[in-house]
Amino acid sequence: MTSIAVNCAYEEGRQACIDGLAISECPYPADDPAHDAWMDGWEAAHDKVEAEEAQEVLG
């Protein structure tokens, strides 16, 4: 798998989280390198959202 394809899968995962999809909705099979990239993108977006929400609570 090319680095471009992995980067694309990462961005797809990030956008999926932003769009409200569950992490379990990853479209790639577990043995595909794009699976890990998609999951990493989803988790990065999720972590950012959680950090922003915590910042709002703390003021």
C-alpha positions as CSV (number, residue, x, y, z in Angstrom):
1,M,0.0,0.0,0.0
2,T,1.4,3.4,-0.9
3,S,1.8,6.2,1.6
4,I,-0.7,8.2,-0.4
5,A,-3.3,5.5,0.2
6,V,-2.5,5.3,3.9
7,N,-2.8,9.0,4.2
8,C,-6.1,8.9,2.4
9,A,-7.4,6.2,4.8
10,Y,-6.2,8.3,7.7
11,E,-8.2,11.3,6.5
12,E,-11.2,9.2,5.8
13,G,-11.1,8.0,9.4
14,R,-10.7,11.5,10.7
15,Q,-13.6,12.7,8.7
16,A,-15.7,9.7,9.7
17,C,-15.3,10.6,13.4
18,I,-16.2,14.3,12.6
19,D,-19.3,13.1,10.7
20,G,-20.4,11.0,13.8
21,L,-19.5,7.5,12.6
22,A,-18.6,5.0,15.2
23,I,-15.0,3.6,15.2
24,S,-16.6,0.1,14.5
25,E,-17.7,1.4,11.1
26,C,-14.2,1.2,9.7
27,P,-14.6,0.0,6.1
28,Y,-11.3,-1.7,5.8
29,P,-10.5,-5.3,6.9
30,A,-8.3,-5.7,9.9
31,D,-5.4,-7.2,7.9
32,D,-5.3,-4.2,5.6
33,P,-2.8,-1.4,6.4
34,A,-5.5,1.1,5.6
35,H,-7.4,-0.3,8.6
36,D,-4.8,0.9,11.0
37,A,-4.5,4.3,9.3
38,W,-8.3,4.8,9.3
39,M,-8.4,3.9,13.0
40,D,-5.6,6.3,13.8
41,G,-7.4,9.1,11.9
42,W,-10.6,8.4,13.7
43,E,-8.9,8.3,17.1
44,A,-7.0,11.5,16.4
45,A,-10.2,13.4,15.6
46,H,-11.9,11.8,18.7
47,D,-9.1,12.9,20.9
48,K,-9.2,16.5,19.5
49,V,-13.0,16.7,20.1
50,E,-12.6,15.4,23.6
51,A,-9.8,18.0,24.3
52,E,-11.9,20.8,22.9
53,E,-14.9,19.7,25.0
54,A,-12.8,19.6,28.2
55,Q,-11.4,23.0,27.4
56,E,-15.0,24.4,27.1
57,V,-15.9,22.9,30.5
58,L,-12.8,24.3,32.2
59,G,-13.4,27.7,30.6
